[in-house]
Amino acid sequence: MTSPTPREIILDLFSQAPDSFLSGGRLSTELGVSRTAVWKHISSLREAGYEIEAVPSRGYRLLQSPDTLRPEAIQAGLNCSRVASQVRCFDQTDSTNLQACRLGDAGEAEGLVVVADQQSAGKGRMGRQWISPPGVNLYASILLRPSIPPFDAPQLTFLSAVAVCRAIRHCTDLQATVKWPNDILLNGAKVAGLLNEMSSETDRVNYVVLGVGVNLNMTADLFPADLRYPATSLVLELGKPVSRLAFTRELLRQVDTLYQDFLANGHEPVMAAWSELCDLTGKSVSVDCNSQIIQGTMVGLNEDGALLVRTAAGKIENIYAGDVRPV
């Protein structure tokens, strides 16, 4: 893990003492620099959009943080065990997944998080485009290096889904549901999508990238007219904006907690949590598998994460790829 920067240390200290003043002397001691240097770091934070009050004999107090996604703001006081050991933020990139895969190939350590304000080539499952306008949503990818066989890696998709649903609940009280294999829904409309990618050898995983796109403050006019399925955002469901920074931090905490559990206890707890969030179990579904349409009753998932559908003839179909819809 890389050492925190002075700005990260200052923001971490502010997060530990919200609404309180931090003396120049304490900041000087914590940073190991002069009070003049402290002032320069405070000025740098102000230039980045942080509103910081300075009162003689009392010190500095953080009044307001900008809703921008910057490493020091995301990491300050996050206290994750594995996730967010390093955070890289881009104003614009082609795709956070592509960036994370490049960095994974270059040997970056587990826990790296790549975040972008805007993507020019955001992608979803099966090569579909993920619309990525600036300033409103979360586009993030997390690099993990689990010591698991490649056939267990798809379970991490379900981990991502549970983490997103829990972050939504924590930040908004909205109860999201999951749709196999990688969609998050609110009131039947898609609010988030997942795209996990892997580099592996025959018997080992080199790395897995958990790609997450969440529609946070995207208004109706920003959605394209030719969407395959209904889409929504948290602001449309709530009627008020959501802090991108607060949501990002909560999502990373949830992923970190679930990943620790996954490494310690296997995939069963994650699959059980995912199943509780799925409202299609026991209901009639239609699955478009490109070459054929399979209809029947969804009965759950197998250990590989495949969708189990009981057809009218009583046969259980194991489906590994396709679009499922209620009928």
C-alpha positions as CSV (number, residue, x, y, z in Angstrom):
1,M,0.0,0.0,0.0
2,T,1.4,3.4,-0.9
3,S,1.9,6.0,1.8
4,P,-0.8,8.6,2.1
5,T,-0.2,12.1,0.7
6,P,-0.4,15.2,2.9
7,R,-3.8,16.1,1.5
8,E,-5.0,12.5,2.3
9,I,-3.8,12.8,5.8
10,I,-5.5,16.2,6.3
11,L,-8.8,15.0,5.0
12,D,-8.5,11.8,7.1
13,L,-8.0,14.0,10.2
14,F,-11.0,16.1,9.3
15,S,-13.1,13.0,8.8
16,Q,-12.2,11.8,12.3
17,A,-13.3,15.1,13.9
18,P,-16.2,16.4,11.8
19,D,-17.2,20.0,12.6
20,S,-14.2,20.4,14.8
21,F,-11.1,22.6,14.5
22,L,-7.7,21.1,13.9
23,S,-4.9,23.2,15.2
24,G,-2.0,24.2,12.9
25,G,0.3,22.7,15.5
26,R,-1.3,19.3,15.3
27,L,-1.4,19.3,11.5
28,S,2.3,20.3,11.5
29,T,3.1,17.4,13.8
30,E,0.9,14.8,12.0
31,L,2.4,15.8,8.6
32,G,6.0,16.4,9.9
33,V,6.2,19.7,8.1
34,S,6.2,23.4,9.1
35,R,3.1,25.5,9.6
36,T,3.9,27.3,6.4
37,A,3.8,24.0,4.6
38,V,0.5,23.1,6.3
39,W,-1.0,26.4,5.0
40,K,0.1,25.5,1.4
41,H,-1.6,22.1,1.7
42,I,-4.7,23.7,3.0
43,S,-4.6,26.2,0.1
44,S,-4.2,23.3,-2.3
45,L,-7.4,21.7,-0.9
46,R,-9.3,24.9,-1.2
47,E,-8.2,25.1,-4.9
48,A,-9.7,21.6,-5.3
49,G,-13.0,22.8,-4.1
50,Y,-12.9,22.1,-0.3
51,E,-14.4,24.9,1.8
52,I,-12.0,25.2,4.8
53,E,-12.4,27.8,7.6
54,A,-9.3,29.2,9.3
55,V,-9.6,30.9,12.7
56,P,-6.7,32.3,14.6
57,S,-5.8,30.4,17.7
58,R,-8.3,27.6,16.8
59,G,-7.0,26.2,13.5
60,Y,-8.8,24.8,10.5
61,R,-12.3,23.3,10.1
62,L,-13.7,21.6,7.0
63,L,-17.1,23.2,6.2
64,Q,-17.9,21.5,2.9
65,S,-16.4,19.0,0.5
66,P,-16.9,19.1,-3.3
67,D,-18.8,16.2,-4.9
68,T,-15.8,15.2,-7.0
69,L,-14.1,11.9,-7.1
70,R,-10.5,12.3,-6.1
71,P,-8.1,9.8,-4.5
72,E,-7.6,11.7,-1.3
73,A,-11.3,12.2,-0.7
74,I,-12.2,8.6,-1.5
75,Q,-9.5,7.1,0.7
76,A,-9.7,9.5,3.7
77,G,-10.8,7.4,6.7
78,L,-12.0,4.6,4.5
79,N,-10.3,1.8,6.6
80,C,-10.7,-1.0,4.1
81,S,-8.6,-4.1,4.5
82,R,-7.9,-4.9,0.9
83,V,-9.9,-2.7,-1.4
84,A,-8.8,0.9,-2.2
85,S,-5.2,0.3,-1.3
86,Q,-4.6,2.6,-4.2
87,V,-7.1,4.8,-6.1
88,R,-6.6,6.4,-9.5
89,C,-9.1,8.9,-10.7
90,F,-9.5,10.1,-14.3
91,D,-11.5,13.1,-15.6
92,Q,-12.0,11.0,-18.7
93,T,-10.9,7.6,-19.9
94,D,-11.9,5.1,-22.5
95,S,-13.1,2.6,-19.9
96,T,-12.2,2.0,-16.2
97,N,-12.2,-1.7,-16.9
98,L,-9.7,-1.3,-19.7
99,Q,-7.5,0.9,-17.5
100,A,-7.7,-1.6,-14.6
101,C,-6.8,-4.5,-16.9
102,R,-3.8,-2.6,-18.3
103,L,-2.6,-1.9,-14.7
104,G,-3.3,-5.5,-13.7
105,D,-1.2,-6.7,-16.6
106,A,1.5,-4.3,-15.5
107,G,1.6,-5.9,-12.0
108,E,-0.4,-3.4,-9.9
109,A,-1.3,-4.8,-6.5
110,E,-4.6,-6.1,-5.4
111,G,-7.1,-3.5,-4.2
112,L,-6.4,-0.9,-6.9
113,V,-9.5,1.2,-7.7
114,V,-9.9,3.0,-11.0
115,V,-12.6,5.7,-11.2
116,A,-13.6,8.0,-14.0
117,D,-15.8,11.1,-14.2
118,Q,-16.6,10.2,-17.8
119,Q,-16.0,7.2,-20.2
120,S,-15.7,7.5,-23.9
121,A,-15.9,3.7,-24.5
122,G,-17.8,2.4,-21.5
123,K,-19.0,-1.1,-22.1
124,G,-21.5,-3.5,-20.7
125,R,-22.0,-7.2,-21.0
126,M,-21.8,-8.8,-24.5
127,G,-20.0,-5.8,-25.9
128,R,-22.9,-3.4,-25.4
129,Q,-22.2,0.3,-24.9
130,W,-22.5,1.8,-21.4
131,I,-23.6,5.4,-21.6
132,S,-21.2,7.4,-19.4
133,P,-21.9,11.2,-19.3
134,P,-19.7,13.3,-17.0
135,G,-20.4,14.5,-13.5
136,V,-23.4,12.5,-12.7
137,N,-22.7,8.8,-12.2
138,L,-20.1,6.3,-10.8
139,Y,-17.9,4.4,-13.2
140,A,-15.4,2.3,-11.2
141,S,-13.3,-0.8,-11.5
142,I,-11.6,-2.8,-8.7
143,L,-8.5,-5.0,-9.2
144,L,-8.4,-8.2,-7.1
145,R,-6.0,-11.1,-7.1
146,P,-7.8,-13.9,-5.3
147,S,-6.0,-17.2,-4.9
148,I,-8.9,-19.2,-6.4
149,P,-9.3,-21.5,-9.5
150,P,-10.7,-19.7,-12.6
151,F,-14.0,-21.5,-12.4
152,D,-14.7,-19.8,-9.1
153,A,-14.1,-16.3,-10.4
154,P,-17.7,-15.8,-11.7
155,Q,-18.9,-15.8,-8.1
156,L,-17.4,-12.4,-7.7
157,T,-20.0,-11.0,-10.0
158,F,-22.6,-11.9,-7.4
159,L,-20.4,-10.3,-4.8
160,S,-20.4,-7.0,-6.8
161,A,-24.2,-7.1,-7.1
162,V,-24.7,-7.6,-3.4
163,A,-22.3,-4.8,-2.6
164,V,-24.1,-2.3,-4.9
165,C,-27.5,-3.2,-3.5
166,R,-26.2,-2.7,0.1
167,A,-24.6,0.6,-0.8
168,I,-27.9,1.8,-2.4
169,R,-29.8,0.8,0.8
170,H,-27.2,2.4,3.1
171,C,-27.1,5.7,1.2
172,T,-30.8,6.1,0.2
173,D,-33.0,3.5,2.0
174,L,-34.1,2.3,-1.4
175,Q,-34.4,-1.5,-1.7
176,A,-32.7,-2.6,-5.0
177,T,-33.1,-6.1,-6.4
178,V,-30.8,-8.2,-8.6
179,K,-31.5,-9.7,-12.0
180,W,-29.3,-12.5,-13.2
181,P,-26.5,-12.3,-14.2
182,N,-25.4,-8.7,-13.6
183,D,-28.1,-6.1,-13.4
184,I,-29.3,-4.1,-10.4
185,L,-33.0,-2.9,-10.5
186,L,-35.1,-0.3,-8.8
187,N,-38.9,-0.7,-9.4
188,G,-38.1,-2.9,-12.4
189,A,-35.8,-0.5,-14.1
190,K,-32.0,-0.9,-14.4
191,V,-30.0,1.4,-12.1
192,A,-26.6,-0.3,-12.3
193,G,-24.7,-2.9,-14.3
194,L,-21.7,-5.0,-13.6
195,L,-18.9,-6.2,-15.9
196,N,-16.3,-8.5,-14.4
197,E,-13.3,-9.5,-16.4
198,M,-10.5,-12.0,-15.7
199,S,-6.9,-12.8,-16.6
200,S,-6.1,-16.4,-15.8
201,E,-4.0,-19.5,-16.5
202,T,-5.3,-23.0,-16.5
203,D,-5.3,-23.5,-12.8
204,R,-4.9,-20.0,-11.3
205,V,-6.4,-16.5,-11.5
206,N,-3.9,-13.7,-12.3
207,Y,-6.4,-11.0,-11.5
208,V,-10.1,-10.2,-11.7
209,V,-11.5,-6.7,-12.4
210,L,-14.9,-5.9,-10.9
211,G,-16.4,-3.2,-13.1
212,V,-19.3,-1.2,-11.7
213,G,-21.5,1.4,-13.3
214,V,-24.2,3.0,-11.2
215,N,-26.7,5.7,-12.4
216,L,-26.6,8.1,-9.5
217,N,-27.7,11.6,-10.6
218,M,-28.5,10.9,-14.2
219,T,-31.6,12.8,-15.3
220,A,-34.2,11.4,-17.8
221,D,-32.9,13.6,-20.7
222,L,-29.5,12.0,-20.5
223,F,-30.7,8.5,-21.2
224,P,-30.6,7.5,-24.9
225,A,-34.0,6.8,-26.6
226,D,-33.0,3.4,-27.9
227,L,-32.3,1.6,-24.6
228,R,-33.1,-2.1,-24.7
229,Y,-34.7,-2.1,-21.2
230,P,-36.1,0.6,-18.9
231,A,-33.4,2.5,-17.0
232,T,-33.5,4.8,-13.9
233,S,-31.1,6.5,-11.5
234,L,-31.1,7.2,-7.8
235,V,-32.0,10.9,-8.3
236,L,-35.0,9.9,-10.4
237,E,-36.2,7.4,-7.7
238,L,-35.4,9.7,-4.7
239,G,-36.2,13.1,-6.2
240,K,-33.0,14.6,-4.9
241,P,-29.3,14.2,-5.8
242,V,-27.0,11.6,-4.1
243,S,-23.4,12.4,-3.1
244,R,-21.2,10.6,-5.6
245,L,-18.3,10.6,-3.1
246,A,-20.4,9.2,-0.2
247,F,-21.8,6.5,-2.5
248,T,-18.4,5.5,-3.8
249,R,-16.9,5.2,-0.4
250,E,-19.8,3.1,0.9
251,L,-19.6,0.8,-2.2
252,L,-15.9,0.2,-1.6
253,R,-16.6,-0.6,2.1
254,Q,-19.2,-3.1,1.1
255,V,-17.0,-4.8,-1.5
256,D,-14.2,-5.0,1.0
257,T,-16.3,-6.6,3.6
258,L,-17.9,-9.1,1.2
259,Y,-14.5,-9.9,-0.3
260,Q,-13.0,-10.7,3.1
261,D,-16.0,-13.0,3.8
262,F,-15.6,-14.6,0.4
263,L,-11.9,-15.4,1.0
264,A,-12.6,-16.7,4.5
265,N,-15.8,-18.7,3.9
266,G,-16.2,-19.3,0.2
267,H,-19.0,-18.3,-2.1
268,E,-22.0,-19.7,-0.1
269,P,-22.6,-16.6,2.0
270,V,-22.4,-14.4,-1.1
271,M,-24.8,-16.6,-3.1
272,A,-27.2,-16.7,-0.2
273,A,-27.2,-12.9,0.0
274,W,-27.7,-12.6,-3.7
275,S,-30.6,-15.0,-3.6
276,E,-32.3,-12.9,-1.0
277,L,-32.1,-9.9,-3.3
278,C,-33.6,-11.7,-6.3
279,D,-37.3,-11.5,-6.7
280,L,-37.7,-13.8,-9.7
281,T,-37.1,-17.1,-7.9
282,G,-40.2,-19.2,-8.3
283,K,-41.6,-17.0,-11.1
284,S,-42.1,-17.5,-14.8
285,V,-39.2,-16.2,-16.9
286,S,-38.1,-16.0,-20.5
287,V,-34.4,-16.2,-21.2
288,D,-33.0,-15.0,-24.5
289,C,-29.9,-17.1,-25.2
290,N,-29.3,-15.7,-28.7
291,S,-29.7,-19.0,-30.5
292,Q,-32.9,-19.9,-28.6
293,I,-35.5,-18.7,-26.1
294,I,-36.0,-20.8,-23.0
295,Q,-39.1,-20.3,-21.0
296,G,-40.0,-21.7,-17.6
297,T,-39.8,-21.1,-13.9
298,M,-36.7,-19.8,-12.3
299,V,-35.7,-22.2,-9.5
300,G,-32.4,-20.6,-8.5
301,L,-28.7,-20.9,-9.3
302,N,-26.3,-23.8,-9.4
303,E,-22.9,-23.7,-7.7
304,D,-21.3,-22.2,-10.8
305,G,-23.7,-19.3,-10.8
306,A,-25.7,-20.6,-13.8
307,L,-29.4,-19.8,-13.9
308,L,-31.6,-22.8,-13.3
309,V,-34.9,-22.8,-15.2
310,R,-37.5,-25.6,-15.0
311,T,-39.3,-25.8,-18.4
312,A,-42.9,-26.9,-18.9
313,A,-41.7,-30.4,-19.6
314,G,-40.1,-30.5,-16.2
315,K,-36.5,-30.4,-17.4
316,I,-34.0,-28.2,-15.5
317,E,-32.0,-26.1,-17.9
318,N,-28.6,-24.7,-16.8
319,I,-28.1,-21.3,-18.5
320,Y,-24.7,-19.7,-18.4
321,A,-25.4,-16.7,-20.7
322,G,-28.5,-14.9,-21.7
323,D,-31.0,-12.1,-20.9
324,V,-33.7,-13.1,-18.4
325,R,-37.1,-11.3,-18.2
326,P,-40.2,-12.0,-16.2
327,V,-43.3,-13.2,-18.2
